[in-house]
Amino acid sequence: MDSIFLARLQFALTVSFHYIFPPLSMGLGLLLVFMEGLWLKTGDPLYRRMARFWVKIFAAVFAVGVATGIVMEFQFGTNWATYSRFVGDVFGSALAAEGIFAFFLESGFLAVVLFGWDRVSKGWHFFATVMLCLGAHLSALWIIVANSWQQTPQGHHVVMTAGGTLRAEITDFWQVVWNPSTFDRLSHTLMGAWQTGAFMVLAVSAYYLLRRRHEAFARASMKIALVVAAVASLGQLATGHSSAHGVARNQPVKLAAMEGHYAASAPGDLYLFGWVDEKKGTVTGVKIPKLLSAMVHFDPQKPIPGLSPVAPEDRPPVQWVFQAYHGMVAIGMGLIGVSLLGLLLWWRRRLFSTRWFLFLLLPTVLGPQLANQLGWFTAEWGRQPWVVQGLLRTEQGISKTVTAPEILGTIVIFVLVYLLLTLVFLHVVIEKIRSGPEEPEPVTGPREPGPGAAPEEPRPAHGAKNPTPDSNPDPESDSDPAPAGGEP
């Protein structure tokens, strides 16, 4: 194994592990805004408990995401020094903006959200939650700006430095920011992030309902998350279609690899699944003839540029791109189906009593994560052999002084450290979920009902059974039980 392969492998491992956490923080951040907003609007303490529970999970996600992100950036200087010199002016601006406008915003307001429940007013705490969510999304914006510039670079010129190396320098900052693929890739990434947070809340809520614990909490959480999951899943379909149009326009070789289209000038077929023979330039699988041309050009007879005229050394790894892309699409369509089925069961008032559907929700926590990873693999593999499209090839960006054994040694260290981080993270999150949300405080005397809360029920006669706050006497009903002691 040479140093180029090992450097790419190390970066792929560290980035893939890191990318588990930013989408989760964005998705949970959005849900926290909705949960706390409902508490502010209704005064219902259930939503306060909900926000307090999920912000603890958010904090664990944020901590591991920061730790793994720092490692990723160090590799620019160690394994990819030539690449770093070439893109330094562009990446320096984007990463500096991410640190100033996003990271400090997110980390600063996280402290207020975690520890300010009884120290600041409701309004200020909600403002901090909104800023926390905004910081997570701004972080995604600047990282995607930097990565999208690699896909569709503009707003720069290439100069020769005094040391005899090439360097891309910014000529128009806003052209760099809003390069041709930024908006499509940002919107597609945000939809995936919202799915990630929503399906995690759905899975945990389903777990509580199946165990008959914290049922009022789980029902309310599931309703919020299901709406977000449905909107994000359908939005993912729309933004994915728009993104594919952008790829067809700006990176036709990548599009050809995504669908295994080799013919130089022929209508493109859309494959549902298949297997690519790169030596023969064929795909064996189930396809819908000419649908790719119809979706890209709105004309099934219009040709799609193929891979045949492209020199083999200038093609991406077609098999890998094809499988990653179709895996992402398959998972995305499955998540659309699950979310729409959930809305149907809710409409029919059987959402919480259909146990097979609750069991189905448990593994969906992994669906958006897998789709996110496969989407990034498609984007990065599809750009090969270029590390910056049309400007710098991958083998040209490697550090000249780092040897293969040195990179292999650090890969082993990273794998061990990340395994430890994974165990710690899973332990913390699983323990939080097992412990569940905070129990409602007991009411010591009569009180005025809060805004939006129903008046207290008369106390049952001595010896009568009094249902617990988190139980629902009618398992077939989707309505929450009447408040008892201030808890819905």
Phi and psi in degrees as a GROMACS rama.xvg file:
@    title "Ramachandran Plot"
@    xaxis  label "Phi"
@    yaxis  label "Psi"
@TYPE xy
-89.9297  172.941  ASP-2
-67.0507  -30.8283  SER-3
-65.1613  -48.7138  ILE-4
-61.1183  -45.2064  PHE-5
-67.2781  -37.7153  LEU-6
-65.0117  -40.5455  ALA-7
-66.0114  -41.3529  ARG-8
-62.0527  -44.1204  LEU-9
-63.4026  -43.783  GLN-10
-65.2144  -39.5434  PHE-11
-62.8324  -42.1547  ALA-12
-64.1321  -47.1135  LEU-13
-70.0546  -39.759  THR-14
-68.971  -41.232  VAL-15
-62.3384  -41.464  SER-16
-67.0771  -44.2206  PHE-17
-60.4339  -37.7653  HIS-18
-74.5247  -0.521037  TYR-19
-67.3436  -32.6144  ILE-20
-95.6675  -42.4624  PHE-21
-57.8707  -43.9395  PRO-22
-61.9478  -35.6731  PRO-23
-66.5604  -39.7352  LEU-24
-68.1579  -37.5281  SER-25
-65.7763  -45.3312  MET-26
-65.5168  -45.3369  GLY-27
-66.7569  -35.1384  LEU-28
-59.941  -43.694  GLY-29
-63.3963  -43.5783  LEU-30
-64.9466  -35.5149  LEU-31
-61.6484  -38.4746  LEU-32
-61.8737  -44.7999  VAL-33
-65.7078  -42.9311  PHE-34
-64.2127  -48.0318  MET-35
-72.1796  -31.2084  GLU-36
-62.198  -38.9429  GLY-37
-66.9559  -36.4373  LEU-38
-63.9712  -42.6015  TRP-39
-64.3771  -37.1612  LEU-40
-76.8387  -42.8003  LYS-41
-98.8069  -23.7139  THR-42
75.2985  6.12234  GLY-43
-72.9898  117.988  ASP-44
-64.8206  -16.4103  PRO-45
-60.3415  -40.1421  LEU-46
-69.7853  -30.9391  TYR-47
-65.9601  -44.56  ARG-48
-59.5027  -40.4693  ARG-49
-62.1772  -48.6516  MET-50
-64.6837  -40.6745  ALA-51
-64.5548  -35.1929  ARG-52
-68.9742  -49.3202  PHE-53
-74.6244  -24.3566  TRP-54
-69.8051  -25.1975  VAL-55
-68.6589  -40.1265  LYS-56
-64.4304  -41.3534  ILE-57
-58.1144  -42.7907  PHE-58
-62.3844  -40.9339  ALA-59
-64.9624  -41.0588  ALA-60
-63.139  -44.8976  VAL-61
-61.6967  -42.9956  PHE-62
-62.4386  -46.6726  ALA-63
-70.6047  -34.8964  VAL-64
-62.6143  -41.0655  GLY-65
-65.0226  -46.2215  VAL-66
-61.1529  -42.2537  ALA-67
-77.6972  -26.8195  THR-68
-69.2459  -35.2932  GLY-69
-63.0864  -42.4449  ILE-70
-59.454  -41.6616  VAL-71
-59.8181  -42.636  MET-72
-71.1151  -31.5105  GLU-73
-62.2463  -30.5056  PHE-74
-66.0913  -23.9035  GLN-75
-57.3831  -39.6532  PHE-76
-86.0732  -23.9222  GLY-77
-89.7459  -58.4006  THR-78
-91.5289  -21.3488  ASN-79
-127.979  51.9663  TRP-80
-65.0488  -42.9007  ALA-81
-64.2233  -43.3387  THR-82
-59.5543  -43.4248  TYR-83
-63.452  -39.6833  SER-84
-65.0437  -36.8497  ARG-85
-69.7042  -43.5889  PHE-86
-99.7925  3.32489  VAL-87
-55.7358  -41.0396  GLY-88
-65.4728  -40.9332  ASP-89
-73.4236  -51.4048  VAL-90
-67.5327  -34.2968  PHE-91
-58.9256  -41.8051  GLY-92
-66.1349  -46.5352  SER-93
-67.3329  -43.4609  ALA-94
-71.0006  -32.3909  LEU-95
-65.6352  -41.7538  ALA-96
-63.0271  -39.1112  ALA-97
-62.1597  -41.221  GLU-98
-68.8781  -41.983  GLY-99
-76.8689  -48.4888  ILE-100
-91.7964  -13.1186  PHE-101
-121.859  -59.0466  ALA-102
-62.0429  -47.8972  PHE-103
-67.0133  -34.2202  PHE-104
-63.9809  -46.6886  LEU-105
-67.3959  -48.4783  GLU-106
-69.7596  -35.62  SER-107
-66.171  -46.0376  GLY-108
-78.2119  -17.8963  PHE-109
-60.6409  -37.9793  LEU-110
-62.5662  -40.4559  ALA-111
-66.5856  -42.4105  VAL-112
-66.0636  -38.6727  VAL-113
-72.456  -44.0796  LEU-114
-114.563  2.4646  PHE-115
-101.791  13.8027  GLY-116
-57.8235  -42.1985  TRP-117
-109.543  13.3429  ASP-118
-114.282  -20.8343  ARG-119
-126.72  165.829  VAL-120
-70.9188  165.267  SER-121
-58.3521  -43.1512  LYS-122
-62.7495  -44.0981  GLY-123
-67.971  -36.169  TRP-124
-66.6264  -40.1891  HIS-125
-63.9176  -39.6372  PHE-126
-60.0825  -42.0431  PHE-127
-63.0903  -38.3005  ALA-128
-64.5597  -41.5468  THR-129
-62.4316  -42.7163  VAL-130
-66.3761  -35.3719  MET-131
-61.6446  -46.3308  LEU-132
-63.9155  -42.8067  CYS-133
-62.883  -40.6089  LEU-134
-61.2791  -41.8396  GLY-135
-63.1439  -39.3892  ALA-136
-73.7605  -36.5735  HIS-137
-65.8724  -34.7622  LEU-138
-60.0505  -43.4012  SER-139
-63.0698  -39.4139  ALA-140
-56.7458  -50.6455  LEU-141
-73.3933  -33.439  TRP-142
-66.624  -40.2744  ILE-143
-70.0389  -34.427  ILE-144
-56.4484  -48.6457  VAL-145
-63.0364  -45.5216  ALA-146
-70.0914  -37.3379  ASN-147
-66.9306  -32.9576  SER-148
-61.2707  -34.3089  TRP-149
-64.5819  -32.312  GLN-150
-78.5179  -44.2746  GLN-151
-136.394  74.4582  THR-152
-70.1607  135.971  PRO-153
-157.842  171.434  GLN-154
74.2527  30.1991  GLY-155
-146.926  169.124  HIS-156
-139.128  156.416  HIS-157
-100.561  127.415  VAL-158
-123.581  160.176  VAL-159
-97.318  124.782  MET-160
-79.8588  171.402  THR-161
-62.9854  -26.327  ALA-162
-83.4181  0.701624  GLY-163
86.6911  15.7259  GLY-164
-108.456  155.046  THR-165
-85.0696  147.96  LEU-166
-148.85  133.728  ARG-167
-87.8536  124.882  ALA-168
-118.132  142.25  GLU-169
-70.7388  131.702  ILE-170
-109.253  -25.7874  THR-171
-145.694  104.403  ASP-172
-59.5107  -41.2406  PHE-173
-74.1246  -25.1222  TRP-174
-68.6387  -34.4847  GLN-175
-63.8009  -46.4138  VAL-176
-63.8457  -52.1695  VAL-177
-101.64  54.885  TRP-178
-67.8444  167.353  ASN-179
-56.8832  -20.8295  PRO-180
-109.171  -0.775255  SER-181
-61.2978  -53.3995  THR-182
-64.7788  -44.8169  PHE-183
-60.64  -44.1484  ASP-184
-72.7424  -35.0253  ARG-185
-65.0363  -48.8055  LEU-186
-63.2482  -39.3501  SER-187
-66.8813  -39.3322  HIS-188
-67.533  -40.7337  THR-189
-64.7893  -40.2355  LEU-190
-61.0538  -41.0647  MET-191
-64.4557  -37.0838  GLY-192
-67.2857  -42.5964  ALA-193
-64.7976  -37.5754  TRP-194
-60.8503  -41.7703  GLN-195
-59.9856  -47.5903  THR-196
-66.5284  -42.6222  GLY-197
-65.1523  -43.8553  ALA-198
-73.1805  -24.1028  PHE-199
-68.0254  -43.832  MET-200
-64.3962  -39.629  VAL-201
-61.5081  -43.7939  LEU-202
-64.9838  -43.3907  ALA-203
-67.2023  -40.2812  VAL-204
-62.904  -41.5142  SER-205
-62.8025  -39.1044  ALA-206
-60.0955  -44.523  TYR-207
-65.7645  -40.1938  TYR-208
-67.2277  -39.2383  LEU-209
-66.5126  -33.1981  LEU-210
-87.0095  -2.99894  ARG-211
56.9047  46.6556  ARG-212
-125.149  143.935  ARG-213
48.4293  49.1557  HIS-214
-69.4992  -40.0114  GLU-215
-64.1725  -41.632  ALA-216
-59.5728  -46.0091  PHE-217
-67.6545  -38.9275  ALA-218
-64.747  -46.6655  ARG-219
-65.5177  -41.5037  ALA-220
-62.3426  -42.013  SER-221
-65.3892  -38.2186  MET-222
-63.0829  -45.9438  LYS-223
-62.6135  -48.5515  ILE-224
-66.5073  -35.0408  ALA-225
-66.2646  -38.7738  LEU-226
-63.8074  -46.2325  VAL-227
-62.9802  -41.2931  VAL-228
-62.728  -42.4431  ALA-229
-66.6414  -45.5926  ALA-230
-62.8279  -45.9826  VAL-231
-67.388  -37.4473  ALA-232
-66.2931  -44.2286  SER-233
-68.9316  -36.7627  LEU-234
-63.9388  -33.9297  GLY-235
-63.4683  -37.5271  GLN-236
-65.3322  -44.1312  LEU-237
-67.4565  -46.1602  ALA-238
-70.037  -31.4532  THR-239
-65.0143  -40.027  GLY-240
-63.6413  -44.0819  HIS-241
-63.2605  -41.0867  SER-242
-63.5058  -38.7035  SER-243
-64.1016  -36.7591  ALA-244
-61.5878  -41.2189  HIS-245
-64.5839  -39.9269  GLY-246
-63.5958  -42.5051  VAL-247
-60.7713  -35.0428  ALA-248
-78.4271  -42.0914  ARG-249
-105.718  -25.3692  ASN-250
-137.905  66.6612  GLN-251
-60.8417  -29.3812  PRO-252
-65.7856  -39.3094  VAL-253
-62.9221  -43.5154  LYS-254
-61.7838  -41.5186  LEU-255
-61.9463  -38.8357  ALA-256
-68.2365  -37.7973  ALA-257
-60.1245  -33.2528  MET-258
-111.599  7.47961  GLU-259
60.0902  38.7232  GLY-260
-93.4919  110.844  HIS-261
-100.464  -30.8055  TYR-262
-57.6076  136.356  ALA-263
-62.5601  -42.0366  ALA-264
-151.657  86.1183  SER-265
-150.309  155.316  ALA-266
-56.9018  144.074  PRO-267
-92.8442  133.756  GLY-268
-90.3114  153.461  ASP-269
-106.628  117.413  LEU-270
-90.4182  133.871  TYR-271
-78.6211  -40.0605  LEU-272
-163.739  162.535  PHE-273
175.967  -176.057  GLY-274
-135.605  130.79  TRP-275
-95.5614  132.798  VAL-276
-104.275  98.4826  ASP-277
-69.0236  -27.2682  GLU-278
-70.5172  -42.4113  LYS-279
-86.3341  -18.336  LYS-280
71.7807  41.4249  GLY-281
-133.588  161.866  THR-282
-128.448  130.735  VAL-283
-107.249  120.096  THR-284
174.022  -169.223  GLY-285
-97.2778  126.228  VAL-286
-136.482  160.26  LYS-287
-109.903  109.136  ILE-288
-58.6157  134.803  PRO-289
64.6532  6.78367  LYS-290
-70.8138  -32.0828  LEU-291
-61.052  -44.1548  LEU-292
-63.154  -39.5602  SER-293
-64.6338  -39.0851  ALA-294
-74.7818  -35.0459  MET-295
-82.5768  -45.4891  VAL-296
-111.075  -1.68228  HIS-297
58.1708  27.5205  PHE-298
-148.371  108.218  ASP-299
-65.4941  -14.8612  PRO-300
-93.841  -9.00156  GLN-301
-77.6233  133.395  LYS-302
-72.6481  155.711  PRO-303
-113.103  130.618  ILE-304
-58.9202  133.32  PRO-305
-107.69  -176.83  GLY-306
-87.3758  -17.571  LEU-307
-57.0201  -42.9603  SER-308
-73.0849  -10.9371  PRO-309
-86.5184  130.988  VAL-310
-59.6087  142.063  ALA-311
-53.3766  -36.6891  PRO-312
-72.7097  -12.4278  GLU-313
-102.221  4.74514  ASP-314
-93.6244  148.005  ARG-315
-73.6627  170.287  PRO-316
-69.8253  95.2126  PRO-317
-60.6554  -44.7367  VAL-318
-58.6633  -45.8456  GLN-319
-65.1933  -43.2895  TRP-320
-64.7347  -44.6578  VAL-321
-59.0648  -49.0408  PHE-322
-69.3093  -40.6302  GLN-323
-63.8811  -43.3246  ALA-324
-63.9323  -47.196  TYR-325
-71.0538  -29.922  HIS-326
-65.505  -42.0715  GLY-327
-60.9415  -46.3028  MET-328
-63.2192  -41.9811  VAL-329
-61.9234  -44.6963  ALA-330
-65.0075  -41.927  ILE-331
-59.6983  -42.6658  GLY-332
-66.9674  -36.3576  MET-333
-62.9259  -40.1826  GLY-334
-68.2504  -34.9766  LEU-335
-60.8359  -45.7396  ILE-336
-60.7709  -43.2809  GLY-337
-63.92  -45.3187  VAL-338
-66.9503  -41.0037  SER-339
-68.9084  -35.898  LEU-340
-63.292  -39.4916  LEU-341
-61.2088  -42.5735  GLY-342
-63.433  -37.7771  LEU-343
-64.5746  -44.2993  LEU-344
-65.1615  -36.6823  LEU-345
-63.3417  -45.3299  TRP-346
-61.6675  -35.1342  TRP-347
-87.6509  5.29375  ARG-348
62.0157  38.3116  ARG-349
-130.118  16.4651  ARG-350
-61.6681  -43.7985  LEU-351
-91.0821  -10.784  PHE-352
-104.914  -5.2155  SER-353
-89.5429  95.7707  THR-354
-67.2685  -35.004  ARG-355
-64.7564  -32.6594  TRP-356
-71.4815  -36.8188  PHE-357
-63.5228  -40.9207  LEU-358
-63.7371  -36.9323  PHE-359
-63.036  -34.0295  LEU-360
-69.0569  -25.8779  LEU-361
-58.7605  -51.1809  LEU-362
-76.5701  -10.1773  PRO-363
-66.9223  -12.8589  THR-364
-59.667  -27.215  VAL-365
-86.5097  -19.5657  LEU-366
-57.6473  -56.2618  GLY-367
-62.0888  -35.3345  PRO-368
-62.293  -45.9081  GLN-369
-64.54  -41.7948  LEU-370
-64.757  -39.6723  ALA-371
-60.9558  -45.3751  ASN-372
-63.6919  -44.9586  GLN-373
-66.1781  -33.5933  LEU-374
-64.5669  -42.8188  GLY-375
-68.4115  -37.5283  TRP-376
-60.0998  -42.9199  PHE-377
-59.4459  -45.3711  THR-378
-65.0723  -42.8705  ALA-379
-81.5132  -43.2297  GLU-380
-62.9669  -39.0821  TRP-381
-65.7967  -20.0387  GLY-382
-83.8079  -18.4972  ARG-383
-61.2303  148.425  GLN-384
-90.1888  20.8131  PRO-385
-98.9447  132.158  TRP-386
-85.4226  -31.5666  VAL-387
-125.06  115.936  VAL-388
-50.139  118.25  GLN-389
75.7037  -2.56123  GLY-390
-117.993  -41.1261  LEU-391
-142.355  122.166  LEU-392
-79.6814  155.254  ARG-393
-59.4771  -44.4916  THR-394
-67.344  -17.5975  GLU-395
-82.1032  -16.6777  GLN-396
-90.4844  -5.42087  GLY-397
-72.141  150.822  ILE-398
-68.4793  139.556  SER-399
-84.0015  -18.582  LYS-400
-103.882  -7.3561  THR-401
-89.653  128.974  VAL-402
-95.1553  161.78  THR-403
-60.184  -45.3332  ALA-404
-60.3311  -35.8705  PRO-405
-65.1387  -42.7588  GLU-406
-66.8558  -41.167  ILE-407
-61.1966  -40.5044  LEU-408
-61.6642  -42.7448  GLY-409
-70.1132  -30.8827  THR-410
-61.62  -45.0949  ILE-411
-59.8686  -44.0112  VAL-412
-62.9324  -45.7718  ILE-413
-61.1456  -42.5996  PHE-414
-61.2786  -43.8287  VAL-415
-64.8842  -44.6905  LEU-416
-64.6284  -41.8159  VAL-417
-70.0437  -32.2042  TYR-418
-62.835  -41.2667  LEU-419
-64.6007  -43.7602  LEU-420
-60.6224  -40.7002  LEU-421
-62.0879  -45.0668  THR-422
-62.8121  -42.9318  LEU-423
-65.0814  -45.8692  VAL-424
-61.0318  -48.2465  PHE-425
-63.1516  -39.0516  LEU-426
-61.0901  -46.998  HIS-427
-62.2255  -48.1969  VAL-428
-67.6801  -43.1295  VAL-429
-63.7022  -40.7296  ILE-430
-63.8475  -39.5062  GLU-431
-62.7933  -41.7712  LYS-432
-69.3111  -40.4674  ILE-433
-63.6389  -39.6832  ARG-434
-67.3908  -34.315  SER-435
79.0817  -179.86  GLY-436
-69.5702  163.072  PRO-437
-62.5995  142.372  GLU-438
-74.7005  146.9  GLU-439
-63.8933  145.467  PRO-440
-70.1778  138.429  GLU-441
-67.1868  145.279  PRO-442
-90.473  123.869  VAL-443
-91.5571  -11.926  THR-444
-164.741  176.936  GLY-445
-65.3846  148.325  PRO-446
-146.966  162.851  ARG-447
-76.5373  136.408  GLU-448
-65.6421  141.003  PRO-449
-71.056  167.077  GLY-450
-61.0363  131.828  PRO-451
85.8397  -6.17018  GLY-452
-97.3709  144.777  ALA-453
-75.8315  152.665  ALA-454
-62.3775  155.686  PRO-455
-65.3599  143.133  GLU-456
-73.6835  150.112  GLU-457
-60.4718  143.953  PRO-458
-65.7623  141.671  ARG-459
-67.9214  158.015  PRO-460
-65.1632  159.87  ALA-461
-57.2374  126.37  HIS-462
93.5765  -12.3175  GLY-463
-76.514  150.544  ALA-464
-78.5336  129.537  LYS-465
-111.195  115.476  ASN-466
-63.0763  146.289  PRO-467
-70.6441  157.934  THR-468
-59.9663  -31.9925  PRO-469
-99.1846  19.3698  ASP-470
-107.869  156.651  SER-471
-124.679  117.066  ASN-472
-65.3541  -21.8101  PRO-473
-119.442  99.8952  ASP-474
-66.1657  -17.3125  PRO-475
-86.0621  -11.5873  GLU-476
-90.6141  142.65  SER-477
-95.4564  4.82216  ASP-478
-88.4447  146.188  SER-479
-73.9089  151.306  ASP-480
-66.8484  157.543  PRO-481
-62.9516  146.31  ALA-482
-60.6944  139.022  PRO-483
-130.419  118.435  ALA-484
64.9623  29.2838  GLY-485
86.7631  1.56533  GLY-486
-111.576  122.067  GLU-487
